[in-house]
Amino acid sequence: MDSNTSTSWKSRIPILLVAFSVFSILILGEFPIAKSITHNQGKVFVMYAGSLVKIFEDVIGPAFQNETGYTFVGEGKGSVQVANMIKDGFRNPDVFVSAGANPILKLMDNKPSLAEWLLEFGSAEIVISYSTNSPYYDYFEKSRKGELHWYEVLSKQGLKFGRTDPELDPKGYYAIMTANLANFYYNDSSIKERILGEDRNPKQIFPEEILKTILESGQLDAVVAYKHESVSRGLPYITLPKEINLGDPSFSAFYKNANYTSESGQNTIYGEPIYLSITIPKTAKNIDQAISFVKFILSENGSQILENQGIRSIDLMSDGNMEKMPMPIRKVISH
C-alpha cells in the first residue's frame, strides 16, 4: 500500500466511527426494548390463578416489563393445582398469585415450609358470566336487569353450565359455597341441587385455564366466574347479591355458613371474602426480579391497572412470618 492510500484510509477512520455511533444511537432509539434490556436483565416466572390469564398476559406483564426491563414469564392454572405442583416439585415459580389465601397457606404449612408469608392485595367477587350466542341469552339479560332470578335461569332444562374442579381451583369451591349461601338467602333449600347437582358433577367441571374459552366458543351457556375475568374478556355477567357473592367483607359472618370439604375429608374450607394473595415461594430462583414484581403489583400503577380490570383495591393484609418478607417489600407496605 503506498503512502497516499494509507493517508486516505487514516482520514476516513474518524468519519466511519462517527457514522457508526450515529447509526447505533438511531437503532437504540428506535427500539425501546433495547434500552430497557441495558437497564435490567433477567426474567421473573409468575404462576397465577387461571382467572387472571387475560389480565396478566395482556396488561400486567407488558406493563411490568416496560417499567422495569425484566422479562415477564407467566403461567395460569387453578390456584390449588399450582400449590400442589410447587409441593411436588413440578414448578418453581418466583412469584405465586393465588385466588384466596388457602393455596399459599398450604405451602406455608407444608413440612418443610415452601412459603413463609403472604399479602392479600385485592378483592374479587363471584358472578355468572354467559354467552351472547346462548339460546337462553334473553333469559340471562332479564336476570341481569333484575327481572328474573339468576338461579331460575340456571335451572332451565337443557342449559349447559360450567365451573371448575373444587379439588384443584378455589373458584370451584367458591361456586359451591355461593350456591349453599343462596339456599339460606332465598330460603329455598333446593337451589344448590337444582343448579349444580353433586359437588363434582362431571357434566359441569372443566379446567380453569380453558373454561372461558369454552364459553366464548358457544359450547356452554354460562359459567361461574369472577367479576374481573368477565370484565377483562368483555363477557356479559349477572351480578349476585352481596350476601352470597363472597365479595363484601361486611358479610363475612354470613359467608361462614357455607363450606366445602375435600374428597379426602381431611380439609374443610369455610366461606369468606375472596382476596387475591401473593408470595415469593422459598423455591424462587430469581429473587431480585420476584421482589420487583411484587412491588409493581402493590404500586399505585399496578393497583390502578387491577382496578380498571375489575379487581377492587383493599387495605393490605398479611399472614405468616413478616420478618422473612424481603425488606424492599416490607418498606412498601409500611408506608
Secondary structure, 3 states (H helix, E strand, C coil): CCHHHHHHHHHHHHHHHHHHHHHHHHHHHHCHHHHHHHHCCCEEEEEEEHHHHHHHHHHHHHHHHHHHCCEEEEEEECHHHHHHHHHCCCCCCCEEEEECCHHHHHHHHCCCCCCCEEEEEEEECEEEEECCCCCCHHHHHHHHCCCCCHHHHHCCCCCCEEECCCCCCHHHHHHHHHHHHHHHHCCCCCHHHHHHCCCCCCCCECCHHHHHHHHHCCCCCEEEEEHHHHHHHCCCEEECCCCCCCCCHHHHHHHCCCEEECCCCCCEEECCCEEEEEECCCCCCCHHHHHHHHHHHHCHHHHHHHHHCCCEEEEEEEEECHHHCCHHHHHHHHC
